[in-house]
Amino acid sequence: MTQGTGRPSLTEDSDELARDYDRVSVDRQFRSGRMLVRELAVAAGEHVLDVGCGTGLLAEHIADLIGPGGYVLGVDPLPLRIELAQAKARPNLQFKVADAYDLSIISTADFDVVCLNAVFHWLPEKSGPLREFARVLKRGGRLGISSGAKGPRTRYQELISEVLARPPFNAYARPPEGLTHRVDELEMRQLLAAAGFEVKSIEERESVRGFTSSQMLVRYSEASSFGNLLAHLPIALRPAARDAIGRALAALAAPDGTISQSTRRMVAIAVRR
């Protein structure tokens, strides 16, 4: 984790994790992203900003929807993921390294739609990014957020904490603020209103993800956290932690070894006033 800010480290990513994410997110984040885009009613000819675009799967889908008369810009602070996304670029689709806290590369009122899929919960301070989204949106432009919702810890999260609380892993303190920073519906409404948005809808939904094994779930957790899951441990100790977590999670697996992870997801749609 980045010290003093609560923000996850952007230096733990690797080529392998980025490629893993590109493969496994097809049946996971990409699916929820398509639902978000559908609810935003993205139309032909519109200009869309995909914040935290990762390897560009959702941005590529949006580019197909808006057609040659539209434009999609995908931004992400992880250079390795943008490097993979660049292979998907075309005349109406571009990718750039940029941070939700600083979108100064984008002119004011440039976009019809801003979307964040599986990104908002990674932002510890949310007011600044929301003001940036309002700035780059045209008046009446839409903002769509699909994010992990605040709530009780899942059994999956509890098992990981239990493993990392054992020797030798407990010699290395995990960040006290945790990996993600989730909000509830009231907090989301207040944040959006303060940033100049009119809330159209906020809904919490259950999201179930399936994995072929507990070890695959561990790998997915590392890839989707861009290496932050075990970043507090020395590199030499991380393989042992992966194995220990995988064995613990196996207790949640079905007889055939497959495992499901159920989480709560919040979907918010708002309009710039």
TIVOKOL-996907 format. One line per field, with one value per residue: x, y, z of N, C-alpha, C in turn; residue in one letter. Coordinates in Angstrom, 2 decimals. Atoms other than C-alpha are relative to their C-alpha. Example, Ala and Ser with C-alpha at 12.3 -4.5 7.8 and 13.67 -1.06 7.14 Angstrom:
<rs>
n.xx	c(0.89_-0.82)
n.yy	c(-1.19_-1.19)
n.zz	c(0.00_-0.06)
ca.xx	c(12.30_13.67)
ca.yy	c(-4.50_-1.06)
ca.zz	c(7.80_7.14)
c.xx	c(0.90_-0.77)
c.yy	c(1.20_1.09)
c.zz	c(0.00_0.73)
resn	c(A_S)
</rs>
This chain:
<rs>
n.xx	c(0.84_-0.72_0.01_0.53_1.15_1.01_0.18_-0.78_-1.22_0.07_-1.30_-0.01_0.50_-1.02_0.52_0.78_1.27_0.80_0.53_0.99_1.21_0.62_0.68_1.05_1.05_1.01_1.21_0.24_0.20_0.53_1.44_0.68_-0.20_0.99_1.29_-0.06_0.10_1.38_0.83_-0.34_0.59_-1.02_0.58_-0.89_-0.48_-0.35_-1.37_0.06_-1.24_-0.04_-1.02_-0.45_0.40_-0.75_-0.55_0.78_1.10_1.26_-0.13_0.15_1.43_0.67_-0.35_0.90_1.34_0.10_-0.26_-1.08_0.28_-0.24_-1.39_-0.20_-1.33_-0.21_-1.16_-0.34_-1.31_-0.94_-0.56_-0.02_1.35_0.21_-0.78_0.82_1.19_-0.35_0.23_1.42_0.27_0.45_0.27_0.96_-0.33_-1.36_-0.33_-1.08_-0.27_0.51_0.47_1.31_-0.22_-0.53_0.39_-0.34_-0.23_1.32_0.61_1.29_1.24_-0.39_0.61_1.43_0.13_-1.17_0.34_-1.01_0.42_-0.90_-1.08_0.29_-0.38_-1.45_-0.32_0.27_0.60_0.87_0.57_-0.83_0.31_1.36_-0.02_-0.65_0.96_0.97_-0.65_-0.21_1.30_0.87_1.20_0.94_-0.73_0.30_-1.05_0.39_-0.96_0.27_-1.07_0.28_0.79_-0.38_0.79_-0.80_-1.02_0.40_-0.79_-1.24_-0.88_-0.37_-1.00_-1.28_-0.50_-0.42_-1.28_-1.07_-0.21_-0.81_-1.42_-0.90_0.55_0.42_-1.12_0.07_1.32_0.81_0.48_1.18_1.21_0.45_-0.31_1.01_0.68_1.36_1.00_1.38_0.85_0.09_-1.28_-0.09_0.89_-0.58_-1.19_0.41_0.66_-1.00_-0.85_0.77_0.77_1.35_0.05_1.13_0.28_-1.06_0.53_-0.95_0.30_-0.94_-0.85_-0.60_-1.05_-0.43_-1.40_-0.22_-0.68_-0.31_-1.22_0.38_0.59_-1.11_-0.66_0.89_-0.04_-1.26_0.05_0.97_-0.52_-1.28_-1.11_0.03_0.50_-1.10_-1.10_-0.66_-0.91_-1.19_0.25_-0.35_1.01_1.31_0.47_0.53_1.29_0.97_0.35_0.75_1.33_0.70_0.44_1.08_1.18_0.51_1.11_1.23_0.18_0.94_-0.70_-0.84_-1.10_0.34_0.31_0.74_-0.19_1.17_-0.25_1.04_-0.43_0.85_0.05_0.55_0.11_0.25_-0.08_-0.66_0.94)
n.yy	c(-1.20_-1.25_-0.46_-1.31_-0.40_1.04_0.47_1.19_-0.22_0.18_0.55_1.45_0.68_0.68_0.46_1.22_-0.36_-0.74_0.95_0.78_-0.82_-0.10_1.28_0.39_-1.01_0.17_0.57_-0.60_-1.44_-0.39_0.28_-1.07_-1.22_-0.04_-0.36_-1.42_-0.76_0.12_-0.86_-1.38_-0.24_-0.55_-0.04_-0.28_-1.37_-0.64_0.04_0.74_0.15_1.19_-0.25_1.27_0.90_1.26_0.43_-0.56_0.83_-0.74_-1.13_0.56_0.25_-1.28_-0.51_0.66_-0.57_-1.41_-0.05_-0.86_-1.40_-0.26_0.05_0.57_-0.11_0.80_-0.43_0.86_-0.40_1.13_0.02_1.33_0.31_-0.85_0.58_1.07_-0.62_-0.66_0.92_-0.08_-1.37_-0.22_-1.43_-0.55_0.55_-0.27_0.31_-0.81_0.14_-1.16_0.29_-0.60_-1.20_-1.06_0.19_-1.26_0.24_-0.08_-1.33_-0.13_0.27_0.72_1.32_0.22_1.07_0.50_1.24_0.65_1.36_0.67_-0.97_-1.00_0.46_-0.13_-1.41_-0.33_-1.33_0.11_-1.29_-0.57_0.63_-0.31_-1.36_0.11_0.59_-1.06_-1.00_0.46_0.29_-1.07_-0.15_1.04_1.24_1.07_0.70_1.33_0.63_1.35_0.11_0.79_-0.75_0.17_1.02_0.94_0.75_1.33_1.09_-0.01_-1.01_0.43_1.06_-0.61_-0.68_1.02_0.56_-1.00_-0.27_1.09_-0.03_-1.15_-1.18_-1.04_-0.87_-1.13_-0.58_-0.41_-1.38_-0.03_-0.48_1.02_-0.23_-0.79_-1.04_0.10_-0.90_0.48_-0.80_-1.37_-0.66_-0.22_-1.11_-1.24_-0.28_-0.41_-1.30_-1.01_-0.19_-0.64_0.98_0.40_1.46_0.60_1.30_0.72_1.32_1.03_1.30_1.09_0.40_1.31_0.34_1.39_0.30_1.44_0.48_-1.05_-0.67_-0.95_-1.13_-0.77_-0.66_-1.08_-1.06_-0.73_-0.73_-1.09_-1.00_-0.38_0.44_-0.54_0.95_0.46_-0.95_-0.31_1.10_0.11_0.77_1.42_0.64_-0.04_1.31_0.77_-0.60_0.41_1.41_0.10_-0.56_0.95_1.15_-0.43_-0.24_1.28_0.41_-0.57_0.55_1.09_1.29_0.06_-0.93_-1.35_-0.87_-1.20_-1.15_-0.88_-1.33_-0.98_-1.02_-1.18_-0.63_-1.35_-0.79_-1.40_-0.96_-1.26_-1.14)
n.zz	c(0.00_-0.01_-1.37_-0.32_0.80_0.01_1.36_0.31_0.76_1.44_0.41_-0.23_1.19_0.81_1.29_-0.21_-0.62_0.98_0.99_-0.73_-0.13_1.31_0.27_-0.95_-0.16_1.05_-0.60_-1.30_0.09_1.30_-0.01_-0.73_0.75_1.08_-0.61_-0.33_1.25_0.46_-0.83_0.35_1.33_0.89_1.34_1.12_0.15_-1.27_-0.49_-1.27_-0.75_-0.85_-1.02_-0.55_1.09_-0.01_1.29_1.10_0.49_0.00_0.93_1.35_0.16_0.16_1.33_0.95_-0.16_0.40_1.43_0.49_-0.29_-1.42_-0.47_-1.33_-0.59_-1.19_-0.79_-1.13_-0.52_0.08_1.35_0.60_0.47_1.17_1.09_0.58_0.59_1.25_1.12_0.36_0.47_1.38_0.13_-0.98_-1.32_-0.42_-1.38_-0.56_-1.43_-0.74_-1.35_-0.31_-0.80_0.85_1.40_0.64_1.43_0.65_-0.03_-0.68_0.76_1.22_0.11_-0.26_-1.00_-0.74_-0.71_-0.85_-0.27_-0.95_-0.22_-1.02_-1.33_-0.16_-0.24_-1.41_-0.03_1.16_0.41_1.05_1.28_0.45_0.56_1.30_0.94_0.32_0.85_1.37_0.60_0.45_-0.82_0.37_0.24_-0.96_-0.73_-0.45_-0.90_-0.49_-0.99_-1.19_-0.98_-1.40_-0.68_-0.79_0.72_0.47_-0.58_0.79_-0.57_-1.35_0.08_0.36_-1.19_-0.96_0.45_-0.11_-1.43_-0.54_0.35_-0.16_0.69_-0.94_-0.32_0.92_-0.21_1.15_-0.15_-0.87_0.69_0.93_1.40_0.70_-0.76_0.53_-0.59_0.05_0.88_-0.48_0.28_1.45_0.35_-0.49_0.80_1.34_-0.08_-0.31_1.18_1.05_0.76_-0.39_-0.02_0.70_-0.62_-0.72_-0.31_-0.40_0.59_-0.29_1.11_-0.28_0.94_-0.15_0.29_0.14_-1.20_-0.97_0.43_1.04_-0.69_-0.55_1.12_0.43_-1.01_0.21_1.27_-0.06_-0.94_0.62_-0.84_-1.36_-0.99_-0.84_0.18_-1.27_-0.32_0.84_1.22_-0.21_-0.84_0.66_0.46_-1.14_-0.37_1.03_-0.25_-1.26_0.25_0.87_-0.80_-0.88_0.81_0.50_-0.88_0.55_1.35_0.25_0.13_1.20_-0.14_0.41_-1.13_0.37_-0.86_0.06_-0.55_0.24_0.95_0.08_1.31_-0.12_1.22_-0.36_1.09_-0.38_-0.02)
ca.xx	c(0.00_1.10_2.08_0.09_-2.66_-4.52_-4.26_-3.16_0.33_0.65_4.09_3.11_1.64_3.51_3.21_1.93_-0.74_-1.85_-2.24_-4.03_-6.45_-7.09_-8.05_-10.09_-11.99_-13.87_-16.32_-16.23_-15.62_-16.41_-19.84_-20.80_-19.33_-21.58_-24.60_-23.46_-23.06_-26.51_-28.03_-26.21_-27.91_-24.68_-25.65_-24.04_-21.91_-21.33_-18.00_-17.33_-14.59_-13.79_-11.93_-9.82_-10.16_-7.61_-6.72_-9.49_-12.15_-15.06_-13.76_-13.54_-17.16_-18.24_-16.38_-18.49_-21.66_-20.84_-19.59_-17.22_-18.97_-18.23_-15.11_-13.94_-10.98_-9.82_-7.55_-5.78_-2.86_-1.24_1.12_1.31_-2.45_-2.59_0.15_-2.12_-5.10_-3.23_-3.59_-7.36_-7.01_-8.62_-9.71_-12.62_-10.82_-7.72_-5.96_-3.79_-2.10_-3.98_-5.22_-8.78_-7.32_-5.85_-7.61_-5.86_-5.09_-8.84_-10.56_-13.62_-17.03_-15.48_-17.61_-21.23_-20.62_-18.10_-18.09_-16.18_-16.46_-14.89_-12.85_-14.62_-13.88_-10.13_-10.33_-9.87_-10.69_-13.67_-14.73_-11.78_-12.29_-16.04_-15.39_-13.04_-15.74_-18.20_-15.66_-15.01_-18.73_-21.02_-24.02_-26.58_-23.84_-24.17_-21.96_-22.15_-20.43_-20.41_-18.47_-18.15_-20.67_-19.95_-21.11_-20.01_-16.87_-17.39_-16.20_-13.61_-12.19_-12.27_-10.30_-7.61_-7.30_-7.09_-4.27_-2.29_-2.69_-0.66_3.13_5.22_2.89_1.81_5.29_4.30_1.42_-1.33_-2.51_-5.03_-7.39_-7.65_-7.38_-10.65_-12.73_-16.42_-19.43_-23.08_-26.05_-26.37_-22.68_-22.84_-25.83_-24.08_-20.84_-22.61_-24.76_-21.76_-19.89_-22.73_-24.67_-28.35_-28.80_-31.03_-30.69_-28.63_-29.08_-27.26_-27.05_-25.52_-22.62_-21.50_-18.23_-17.17_-13.63_-12.30_-10.27_-9.38_-5.93_-7.56_-9.53_-6.30_-4.73_-7.75_-7.60_-3.96_-4.60_-7.68_-5.85_-2.87_-0.60_-1.75_-3.28_0.09_2.13_2.88_4.81_8.40_8.47_10.11_7.21_4.37_4.32_3.82_1.02_-0.70_-0.57_-1.83_-4.72_-5.60_-5.74_-7.94_-10.31_-10.61_-12.94_-15.48_-15.19_-17.79_-16.99_-15.58_-13.18_-14.95_-15.57_-17.99_-17.43_-20.50_-20.18_-22.44_-22.18_-23.52_-24.62_-25.16_-26.35_-26.22_-26.49_-24.28_-26.33)
ca.yy	c(0.00_3.58_4.92_7.82_7.91_4.63_4.14_0.75_0.54_0.92_-0.72_-4.32_-5.11_-7.40_-8.58_-11.92_-10.38_-8.00_-10.88_-12.97_-10.10_-9.76_-13.46_-13.89_-10.59_-11.66_-13.68_-11.37_-7.59_-7.41_-8.95_-6.39_-3.65_-4.54_-4.33_-0.89_0.37_-0.94_0.94_4.10_3.75_4.49_5.49_5.82_8.92_9.60_10.35_7.97_8.00_4.63_5.35_2.47_0.68_-2.04_-3.99_-2.37_-5.07_-2.83_0.16_-2.04_-3.10_0.53_1.45_-1.11_0.50_4.13_3.39_5.39_8.66_8.33_8.24_6.20_7.04_4.43_5.62_3.61_4.36_0.95_1.19_-2.58_-2.82_0.14_-1.53_-4.56_-2.32_-0.54_-3.66_-2.97_0.69_1.94_5.31_5.69_4.08_5.34_4.46_6.60_6.26_8.60_8.75_9.35_12.00_13.94_14.00_17.18_15.55_15.89_19.16_20.39_19.16_16.76_13.66_12.53_9.55_8.60_5.02_3.25_-0.51_-2.26_0.89_3.19_1.00_1.38_5.15_6.08_9.76_9.97_13.63_14.78_12.15_12.82_16.53_15.59_13.41_16.31_18.64_16.44_15.72_17.94_19.36_16.54_13.96_10.61_8.97_5.22_3.44_-0.30_-0.99_-3.25_-2.22_-1.68_-4.57_-7.42_-9.27_-12.42_-15.82_-15.62_-12.41_-13.82_-16.90_-14.79_-12.69_-15.82_-17.25_-14.01_-13.75_-16.96_-17.34_-16.57_-14.16_-12.31_-10.83_-8.41_-6.04_-5.67_-2.12_-1.23_0.47_-2.68_-2.97_-1.33_1.64_0.91_3.12_2.48_3.96_7.03_7.84_7.40_9.75_12.38_12.13_12.43_15.37_17.25_16.80_18.29_15.20_14.35_10.73_8.74_5.31_3.39_-0.33_-3.09_-6.51_-9.86_-10.84_-14.49_-15.47_-19.05_-20.47_-23.87_-24.14_-22.26_-21.53_-19.88_-17.68_-16.64_-15.85_-13.81_-11.87_-11.00_-9.99_-7.88_-6.13_-5.51_-7.36_-5.70_-8.77_-9.93_-6.79_-6.38_-9.68_-10.17_-11.55_-14.79_-15.45_-14.84_-18.33_-19.91_-17.44_-18.26_-21.97_-21.49_-19.28_-21.74_-24.62_-22.60_-21.57_-25.19_-25.65_-23.55_-25.62_-27.98_-31.72_-31.18_-28.53_-25.54_-22.55_-19.63_-16.17_-14.08_-10.32_-7.29_-4.81_-1.26_0.29_4.04_6.16_9.96_13.02_16.10_19.13)
ca.zz	c(0.00_-0.61_2.78_4.23_1.62_2.07_-1.68_-3.02_-4.44_-8.20_-8.23_-7.36_-10.77_-13.18_-16.77_-15.50_-13.26_-16.01_-18.48_-15.84_-15.30_-19.02_-19.17_-16.00_-16.09_-19.24_-17.13_-14.13_-14.23_-17.94_-17.35_-14.72_-16.89_-19.80_-17.49_-16.31_-19.87_-20.74_-17.80_-18.88_-22.29_-24.14_-27.68_-31.08_-31.55_-27.84_-26.17_-23.26_-20.62_-19.01_-15.76_-14.48_-17.80_-17.00_-20.13_-22.16_-22.49_-21.51_-23.46_-26.56_-26.04_-25.69_-28.89_-30.74_-29.34_-30.12_-33.64_-35.83_-35.00_-31.29_-29.18_-26.18_-23.97_-21.48_-18.67_-15.98_-13.64_-14.33_-17.34_-17.85_-18.23_-20.60_-22.63_-23.12_-23.83_-26.63_-28.77_-28.80_-29.90_-33.11_-34.54_-32.10_-29.13_-27.33_-24.09_-21.81_-18.45_-16.11_-12.53_-11.30_-8.98_-11.89_-15.25_-16.36_-19.74_-20.45_-21.33_-19.44_-20.68_-23.18_-22.49_-22.56_-20.25_-17.56_-16.25_-13.49_-13.31_-10.27_-9.58_-7.09_-4.06_-4.72_-4.14_-0.45_-1.04_-3.36_-3.46_-5.58_-8.30_-8.39_-8.92_-11.78_-13.35_-13.11_-14.72_-17.77_-18.30_-20.33_-18.50_-18.43_-18.94_-17.18_-14.58_-13.96_-11.07_-10.43_-7.24_-4.24_-1.58_2.10_4.28_6.53_5.57_3.52_4.73_1.95_3.42_6.95_5.91_4.26_7.42_9.56_7.45_7.43_11.22_11.65_11.79_9.82_8.02_11.17_11.52_8.76_9.46_6.89_6.17_8.91_6.44_4.31_0.56_-0.46_0.67_0.17_0.81_1.55_-0.30_1.92_1.60_-2.17_-2.43_-0.33_-2.30_-5.66_-4.58_-3.17_-6.48_-8.52_-9.59_-9.51_-8.49_-10.82_-9.20_-6.66_-6.24_-4.40_-6.05_-5.29_-7.51_-7.66_-9.30_-9.95_-9.99_-10.99_-7.77_-4.61_-6.04_-9.06_-6.69_-4.96_-8.33_-9.36_-6.08_-6.73_-10.34_-9.58_-6.71_-9.04_-6.65_-3.43_-1.77_-0.44_-1.02_2.70_2.71_1.54_-2.01_-0.81_1.58_-0.88_-2.49_0.95_1.69_-1.62_-0.84_2.73_1.60_-1.16_1.32_3.68_0.90_-0.22_2.76_0.84_-2.34_-3.81_-4.07_-7.58_-6.29_-7.78_-5.56_-5.68_-4.26_-3.43_-2.92_-2.79_-5.65_-5.78_-9.06_-9.16_-12.09_-11.84_-14.08_-13.98_-12.97)
c.xx	c(0.88_-0.13_-0.62_-1.23_-1.14_-0.24_0.83_1.23_-0.24_1.27_0.09_-0.48_1.17_-0.62_-0.91_-1.36_-0.90_-0.62_-1.03_-1.32_-0.75_-0.79_-1.20_-1.12_-1.09_-1.31_-0.36_-0.23_-0.65_-1.52_-0.77_0.15_-0.99_-1.38_-0.03_-0.18_-1.42_-0.90_0.28_-0.58_0.99_-0.47_1.05_0.37_0.44_1.49_-0.04_1.40_-0.12_1.16_0.37_-0.29_0.74_0.58_-0.91_-1.17_-1.31_0.05_-0.16_-1.47_-0.76_0.28_-0.87_-1.39_-0.10_0.33_1.07_-0.23_0.23_1.46_0.03_1.44_0.04_1.24_0.18_1.38_1.07_0.55_-0.03_-1.37_-0.37_0.79_-0.76_-1.23_0.30_-0.21_-1.45_-0.34_-0.39_-0.37_-0.95_0.29_1.47_0.17_1.17_0.18_-0.44_-0.65_-1.34_0.13_0.53_-0.30_0.31_0.32_-1.30_-0.59_-1.35_-1.15_0.28_-0.83_-1.49_-0.20_1.36_-0.43_1.20_-0.52_1.05_1.21_-0.23_0.45_1.51_0.41_-0.30_-0.66_-0.80_-0.53_0.79_-0.25_-1.39_-0.09_0.67_-0.96_-1.04_0.61_0.09_-1.31_-0.68_-1.18_-1.06_0.67_-0.21_1.26_-0.54_1.11_-0.51_1.16_-0.40_-0.71_0.49_-0.93_0.88_1.03_-0.52_0.86_1.36_0.99_0.46_1.09_1.37_0.62_0.51_1.35_1.14_0.26_0.85_1.47_0.22_-0.57_-0.34_1.14_-0.02_-1.42_-0.68_-0.45_-1.28_-1.27_-0.54_0.31_-0.97_-0.72_-1.42_-0.93_-1.36_-0.83_-0.08_1.28_0.15_-0.87_0.61_1.21_-0.38_-0.63_1.03_0.88_-0.77_-0.81_-1.41_-0.09_-1.26_-0.37_1.24_-0.61_1.13_-0.44_1.02_0.76_0.71_1.01_0.46_1.45_0.19_0.69_0.25_1.27_-0.28_-0.64_1.08_0.69_-0.83_0.07_1.29_-0.06_-0.94_0.42_1.35_1.19_-0.06_-0.43_1.09_1.19_0.74_1.01_1.27_-0.29_0.24_-1.06_-1.36_-0.45_-0.59_-1.35_-1.08_-0.47_-0.86_-1.42_-0.82_-0.52_-1.17_-1.29_-0.60_-1.15_-1.34_-0.37_-1.07_0.79_0.90_1.15_-0.30_-0.43_-0.71_0.27_-1.18_0.33_-1.20_0.58_-1.01_0.10_-0.70_0.03_-0.37_0.22_0.64_-0.99_0.57)
c.yy	c(1.26_0.62_1.39_0.41_-1.00_-0.56_-1.25_0.36_-0.25_-0.65_-1.52_-0.79_-0.63_-0.39_-1.20_0.31_0.74_-0.95_-0.93_0.76_0.08_-1.27_-0.20_1.03_-0.12_-0.49_0.65_1.50_0.43_-0.20_1.11_1.34_0.15_0.37_1.49_0.86_-0.04_0.94_1.48_0.39_0.69_-0.14_0.33_1.48_0.68_-0.12_-0.57_-0.11_-1.20_0.17_-1.31_-1.12_-1.33_-0.30_0.31_-0.81_0.78_1.17_-0.47_-0.28_1.30_0.58_-0.64_0.64_1.41_0.20_1.00_1.48_0.38_-0.11_-0.55_0.23_-0.86_0.48_-0.93_0.41_-1.09_-0.12_-1.36_-0.38_0.86_-0.54_-1.13_0.59_0.62_-0.89_0.05_1.37_0.02_1.47_0.59_-0.47_0.24_-0.35_0.86_-0.35_1.29_-0.46_0.68_1.28_1.16_-0.32_1.26_-0.16_0.15_1.39_-0.04_-0.26_-0.70_-1.26_0.01_-0.97_-0.26_-1.26_-0.51_-1.38_-0.69_0.88_0.85_-0.43_0.02_1.43_0.36_1.36_0.14_1.34_0.62_-0.65_0.32_1.42_0.00_-0.59_1.04_1.02_-0.47_-0.36_1.26_0.12_-1.00_-1.32_-1.00_-0.60_-1.35_-0.63_-1.37_-0.37_-0.96_0.86_-0.28_-1.03_-0.92_-0.72_-1.37_-1.06_-0.11_1.00_-0.39_-1.07_0.55_0.68_-1.00_-0.60_0.99_0.41_-1.08_0.22_-0.75_1.30_1.14_0.91_1.28_0.56_0.34_1.44_0.04_0.41_-1.02_0.38_0.93_0.95_0.13_0.97_-0.66_0.96_1.45_0.77_0.29_1.18_1.34_0.42_0.53_1.39_1.11_0.33_0.61_-0.95_-0.15_-1.52_-0.49_-1.35_-0.51_-1.32_-0.93_-1.35_-1.03_-0.36_-1.30_-0.32_-1.42_-0.19_-1.52_-0.60_1.16_0.75_1.01_1.25_0.90_0.79_1.17_1.17_0.81_0.85_1.20_1.08_0.54_-0.21_0.42_-1.00_-0.42_0.95_0.33_-1.07_0.09_-0.90_-1.49_-0.74_-0.11_-1.36_-0.85_0.55_-0.39_-1.43_-0.13_0.55_-0.94_-1.20_0.38_0.20_-1.29_-0.52_0.52_-0.62_-1.09_-1.30_-0.10_1.00_1.41_0.82_1.26_1.09_0.94_1.33_0.89_1.11_1.15_0.61_1.34_0.69_1.42_0.89_1.29_1.15_1.18)
c.zz	c(0.00_1.39_0.10_-0.79_0.07_-1.39_-0.24_-0.82_-1.48_-0.54_0.18_-1.21_-0.77_-1.33_0.18_0.61_-0.98_-1.03_0.66_0.09_-1.32_-0.32_0.92_0.11_-1.06_0.60_1.33_-0.14_-1.31_-0.04_0.73_-0.72_-1.14_0.52_0.33_-1.24_-0.55_0.81_-0.25_-1.36_-0.93_-1.44_-1.05_-0.03_1.29_0.30_1.42_0.59_0.93_0.97_0.70_-0.97_-0.01_-1.37_-1.18_-0.52_-0.09_-0.98_-1.44_-0.30_-0.24_-1.38_-1.08_0.04_-0.58_-1.48_-0.40_0.27_1.44_0.35_1.41_0.41_1.26_0.72_1.19_0.50_-0.12_-1.42_-0.67_-0.55_-1.22_-1.19_-0.68_-0.69_-1.36_-1.22_-0.48_-0.59_-1.47_-0.13_1.04_1.42_0.30_1.48_0.46_1.47_0.69_1.29_0.24_0.81_-0.83_-1.46_-0.81_-1.49_-0.79_0.16_0.73_-0.97_-1.32_-0.24_0.32_1.16_0.64_0.72_0.78_0.36_0.87_0.30_1.25_1.39_0.24_0.36_1.46_0.17_-1.28_-0.52_-1.14_-1.35_-0.52_-0.58_-1.38_-1.04_-0.41_-0.95_-1.45_-0.70_-0.48_0.98_-0.48_-0.31_1.11_0.60_0.45_0.82_0.39_0.91_1.11_1.03_1.41_0.65_0.82_-0.86_-0.41_0.69_-0.72_0.60_1.40_-0.03_-0.37_1.22_1.04_-0.38_0.23_1.44_0.66_-0.33_-1.31_-0.57_0.94_0.44_-0.85_0.02_-1.32_0.21_0.82_-0.72_-0.99_-1.43_-0.69_0.95_-0.56_0.72_-0.05_-0.85_0.44_-0.30_-1.49_-0.42_0.41_-0.83_-1.38_0.02_0.23_-1.21_-1.17_-0.87_0.57_-0.10_-0.70_0.62_0.71_0.44_0.42_-0.56_0.46_-1.26_0.38_-1.10_0.26_-0.43_-0.03_1.21_0.95_-0.40_-1.11_0.62_0.60_-1.12_-0.51_0.98_-0.13_-1.27_0.08_0.99_-0.46_0.95_1.45_1.07_0.99_-0.03_1.29_0.39_-0.85_-1.20_0.22_0.78_-0.71_-0.55_1.12_0.43_-1.00_0.26_1.25_-0.18_-0.87_0.76_0.91_-0.78_-0.55_0.86_-0.51_-1.34_-0.04_-0.13_-1.23_0.03_-0.41_1.21_-0.51_1.03_-0.19_0.66_-0.29_-0.88_-0.01_-1.38_0.14_-1.37_0.41_-1.22_0.50_-0.11_-0.79)
resn	c(M_T_Q_G_T_G_R_P_S_L_T_E_D_S_D_E_L_A_R_D_Y_D_R_V_S_V_D_R_Q_F_R_S_G_R_M_L_V_R_E_L_A_V_A_A_G_E_H_V_L_D_V_G_C_G_T_G_L_L_A_E_H_I_A_D_L_I_G_P_G_G_Y_V_L_G_V_D_P_L_P_L_R_I_E_L_A_Q_A_K_A_R_P_N_L_Q_F_K_V_A_D_A_Y_D_L_S_I_I_S_T_A_D_F_D_V_V_C_L_N_A_V_F_H_W_L_P_E_K_S_G_P_L_R_E_F_A_R_V_L_K_R_G_G_R_L_G_I_S_S_G_A_K_G_P_R_T_R_Y_Q_E_L_I_S_E_V_L_A_R_P_P_F_N_A_Y_A_R_P_P_E_G_L_T_H_R_V_D_E_L_E_M_R_Q_L_L_A_A_A_G_F_E_V_K_S_I_E_E_R_E_S_V_R_G_F_T_S_S_Q_M_L_V_R_Y_S_E_A_S_S_F_G_N_L_L_A_H_L_P_I_A_L_R_P_A_A_R_D_A_I_G_R_A_L_A_A_L_A_A_P_D_G_T_I_S_Q_S_T_R_R_M_V_A_I_A_V_R_R)
</rs>
